[in-house]
Amino acid sequence: MRQLNGKIVLVTGAARKLGGFLAQRLARQGAVVVAHYHTSEKTAKALELSLKRVNPKNSIMKADLRNEKQIRGLMKKVIQKHGRIDILINNVGNFIFKPFDKVTYDDFQDVMETNLSSSFLLTQLAAQNMKRRKSGSIINLGCAGADRLVIRPKTTPYYIAKTGVIMLTKIQAQTYGPRGIRVNAISPGILKTSVVKPEVPVRLTDFDDIWATLVFLLDPVSEQVNGANIEVAGGWTP
């Protein structure tokens, strides 16, 4: 992926699991990576050491993406440090597995703000910068089945949020596409690190499966792919 050399990439929720994996892979492909984290400081510091071994320009930045001021502050710091942003990966998003009548208001708000609201505002802020160069790529992380309005008794807030992410992806692509910015979604199935692991038809989804899809979406060969939601789930549907 020679086209990533020097590209400025922000990956949210990058301290652990999929986000950390994508941040490290992007760094190895020549991107300058800003890995966002909130609470997982110890893991984030370890990630920072790993990223800086690849390129001293790579860094980590802390922010609570439930807070508008901190979201704006994060994007401002990225642009002040690097002058621009080329790629945004909205990976952060808290999960909840709880009967709906046990969900508290705070539970609901936490899932909405980390999955949906942060993606809305970060994309808006990134696009303001990208529009000046008439180029940029934004990837939102959804989840398999989020485009189907099916009741899910123990994951209702999460699926409401991820359905919103898919809708956001489509309107963002339509809004920013004429400015040279592409917005797409990757919707994983059950990952090996998923909290809940129902039976799947083939196998659990690997981080490498998500990476392969990301590579495609960041490659110029996919320049006509905009507003897409690509499920990477091996045919599994919740």
C-alpha positions as CSV (number, residue, x, y, z in Angstrom):
1,M,0.0,0.0,0.0
2,R,2.5,2.6,-1.1
3,Q,-0.2,5.2,-1.3
4,L,-0.3,5.3,2.5
5,N,3.2,6.6,2.8
6,G,3.0,9.8,4.8
7,K,-0.8,9.8,5.1
8,I,-2.0,11.2,8.4
9,V,-4.4,8.7,10.0
10,L,-6.5,9.0,13.2
11,V,-7.8,5.7,14.6
12,T,-10.2,6.0,17.5
13,G,-10.4,3.4,20.2
14,A,-7.0,2.2,19.3
15,A,-5.6,1.2,22.7
16,R,-6.9,-2.4,22.5
17,K,-8.2,-5.1,20.3
18,L,-9.2,-4.2,16.7
19,G,-8.3,-0.6,17.0
20,G,-4.7,-1.3,18.1
21,F,-4.3,-4.0,15.5
22,L,-5.4,-1.5,12.7
23,A,-3.2,1.2,14.1
24,Q,-0.1,-1.0,14.0
25,R,-0.9,-2.4,10.5
26,L,-1.4,1.2,9.1
27,A,1.9,2.3,10.7
28,R,3.8,-0.6,9.0
29,Q,2.3,0.4,5.7
30,G,3.9,3.9,6.0
31,A,1.0,5.9,7.4
32,V,1.6,8.4,10.2
33,V,-0.7,7.2,12.9
34,V,-2.4,9.0,15.7
35,A,-3.9,6.3,18.0
36,H,-6.7,7.6,20.2
37,Y,-7.5,6.2,23.6
38,H,-9.5,7.2,26.7
39,T,-9.1,4.9,29.8
40,S,-6.7,2.2,28.7
41,E,-3.6,4.2,29.4
42,K,-1.2,1.4,30.2
43,T,-2.1,-0.4,27.0
44,A,-2.0,2.8,25.0
45,K,1.5,3.6,26.3
46,A,2.7,0.1,25.1
47,L,1.1,0.8,21.7
48,E,2.8,4.1,21.5
49,L,6.2,2.5,22.0
50,S,5.4,-0.1,19.3
51,L,4.2,2.7,16.9
52,K,7.3,4.9,17.5
53,R,9.6,2.0,16.7
54,V,8.1,2.1,13.3
55,N,8.1,5.9,12.9
56,P,8.9,8.5,15.6
57,K,6.1,10.7,14.2
58,N,3.4,8.2,15.3
59,S,1.7,9.1,18.5
60,I,-1.2,8.5,20.9
61,M,-3.7,11.1,22.1
62,K,-6.2,10.9,24.9
63,A,-9.9,12.1,24.8
64,D,-13.3,11.2,26.1
65,L,-15.3,10.9,22.9
66,R,-18.6,11.3,24.9
67,N,-17.6,15.0,25.4
68,E,-18.0,17.5,22.5
69,K,-15.2,19.7,23.8
70,Q,-12.7,16.8,23.9
71,I,-13.7,15.6,20.5
72,R,-13.0,19.0,19.0
73,G,-9.8,19.2,21.0
74,L,-8.6,15.9,19.7
75,M,-9.1,16.8,16.0
76,K,-7.5,20.2,16.6
77,K,-4.4,18.6,18.1
78,V,-4.1,16.2,15.2
79,I,-4.3,19.0,12.7
80,Q,-2.0,21.3,14.7
81,K,0.6,18.5,15.0
82,H,0.5,17.2,11.4
83,G,-1.1,20.0,9.4
84,R,-3.9,17.9,8.1
85,I,-5.8,14.6,8.3
86,D,-6.1,12.2,5.4
87,I,-7.8,9.2,6.9
88,L,-10.2,8.9,9.8
89,I,-11.2,5.5,11.2
90,N,-14.2,5.7,13.6
91,N,-13.5,2.5,15.5
92,V,-14.4,3.5,19.1
93,G,-17.8,2.3,20.4
94,N,-18.8,0.8,23.7
95,F,-20.9,-2.4,23.8
96,I,-23.7,-3.4,26.1
97,F,-25.3,-6.8,26.6
98,K,-28.2,-6.5,29.0
99,P,-32.0,-7.1,28.9
100,F,-33.6,-3.9,27.7
101,D,-35.7,-3.3,30.8
102,K,-32.4,-3.2,32.8
103,V,-30.7,-0.6,30.6
104,T,-30.2,2.7,32.4
105,Y,-30.2,6.1,30.9
106,D,-26.5,6.3,31.5
107,D,-26.0,3.0,29.7
108,F,-28.0,4.2,26.8
109,Q,-26.2,7.5,26.5
110,D,-22.8,5.9,26.8
111,V,-23.4,3.6,23.9
112,M,-25.0,6.3,21.7
113,E,-22.3,8.9,22.4
114,T,-19.3,6.6,21.9
115,N,-20.7,4.8,18.8
116,L,-22.8,7.4,17.0
117,S,-22.3,10.9,18.2
118,S,-18.5,10.7,18.1
119,S,-18.6,9.4,14.6
120,F,-20.9,12.3,13.5
121,L,-18.7,15.0,14.9
122,L,-15.3,13.6,14.1
123,T,-16.3,13.1,10.5
124,Q,-17.7,16.6,10.3
125,L,-14.5,18.0,11.7
126,A,-12.2,15.8,9.5
127,A,-14.2,16.7,6.4
128,Q,-13.7,20.4,7.0
129,N,-10.0,19.8,6.7
130,M,-10.2,17.3,3.9
131,K,-12.3,19.5,1.7
132,R,-9.4,22.0,1.3
133,R,-7.5,19.3,-0.6
134,K,-10.5,17.6,-2.2
135,S,-9.4,14.2,-0.9
136,G,-9.8,12.0,2.1
137,S,-11.2,8.7,3.3
138,I,-13.4,8.0,6.3
139,I,-14.2,4.5,7.6
140,N,-17.0,4.0,10.1
141,L,-17.1,0.7,12.0
142,G,-20.6,-0.7,12.1
143,C,-21.6,-4.3,12.9
144,A,-23.2,-7.1,10.9
145,G,-27.0,-6.9,10.8
146,A,-27.1,-3.2,11.7
147,D,-28.9,-2.4,8.4
148,R,-31.8,-4.7,9.3
149,L,-34.5,-3.4,11.7
150,V,-34.8,-6.5,13.8
151,I,-35.4,-6.5,17.6
152,R,-32.4,-7.6,19.6
153,P,-33.5,-7.8,23.2
154,K,-30.1,-7.8,24.9
155,T,-28.2,-5.5,22.5
156,T,-30.9,-2.9,21.6
157,P,-28.9,0.3,22.4
158,Y,-25.8,-1.0,20.5
159,Y,-27.8,-1.9,17.4
160,I,-29.7,1.4,17.5
161,A,-26.4,3.1,17.5
162,K,-24.8,1.0,14.8
163,T,-27.9,1.4,12.6
164,G,-27.4,5.1,13.0
165,V,-23.8,4.7,12.0
166,I,-24.8,3.0,8.7
167,M,-27.3,5.8,8.0
168,L,-24.7,8.4,8.9
169,T,-22.2,6.8,6.5
170,K,-24.6,7.1,3.6
171,I,-25.6,10.7,4.1
172,Q,-22.0,11.7,4.8
173,A,-20.9,10.0,1.6
174,Q,-23.6,11.9,-0.3
175,T,-22.7,15.2,1.4
176,Y,-18.9,15.0,1.1
177,G,-18.5,12.9,-2.0
178,P,-18.6,16.0,-4.3
179,R,-15.6,17.4,-2.3
180,G,-13.5,14.3,-3.1
181,I,-14.1,12.6,0.3
182,R,-15.2,9.0,0.5
183,V,-17.1,7.6,3.6
184,N,-17.7,3.9,3.9
185,A,-18.5,1.4,6.7
186,I,-17.1,-1.9,7.6
187,S,-19.4,-4.1,9.6
188,P,-17.7,-7.0,11.3
189,G,-19.4,-10.2,12.4
190,I,-18.5,-12.0,15.6
191,L,-14.8,-11.3,16.2
192,K,-12.5,-13.6,18.3
193,T,-12.4,-10.8,20.8
194,S,-16.2,-10.3,20.9
195,V,-17.8,-10.2,24.4
196,V,-20.7,-12.5,23.2
197,K,-20.0,-15.3,20.8
198,P,-23.1,-17.0,19.3
199,E,-22.6,-19.8,16.8
200,V,-21.5,-18.7,13.3
201,P,-21.8,-20.6,10.0
202,V,-18.1,-20.7,9.0
203,R,-15.7,-19.2,11.6
204,L,-15.2,-16.2,13.8
205,T,-14.0,-13.1,12.0
206,D,-10.3,-12.3,12.3
207,F,-8.8,-8.9,12.5
208,D,-7.0,-9.8,9.3
209,D,-10.4,-10.0,7.6
210,I,-11.2,-6.5,8.6
211,W,-7.7,-5.3,7.6
212,A,-8.2,-6.8,4.1
213,T,-11.4,-4.9,3.7
214,L,-9.8,-1.7,5.0
215,V,-6.9,-2.1,2.5
216,F,-9.5,-2.3,-0.3
217,L,-11.4,0.8,0.8
218,L,-8.2,2.9,1.1
219,D,-6.8,1.8,-2.3
220,P,-7.5,4.1,-5.3
221,V,-8.9,1.0,-7.0
222,S,-12.1,1.5,-4.9
223,E,-12.5,5.2,-5.8
224,Q,-16.1,4.5,-6.9
225,V,-17.0,2.8,-3.6
226,N,-18.7,5.5,-1.5
227,G,-21.5,5.2,1.0
228,A,-21.0,1.4,1.1
229,N,-21.6,-0.8,4.1
230,I,-19.4,-3.9,3.7
231,E,-20.2,-6.8,6.1
232,V,-17.3,-9.0,7.0
233,A,-19.1,-11.8,8.8
234,G,-18.8,-15.0,6.8
235,G,-22.5,-14.9,6.1
236,W,-23.5,-14.7,9.8
237,T,-26.6,-12.6,10.6
238,P,-27.7,-11.9,14.1
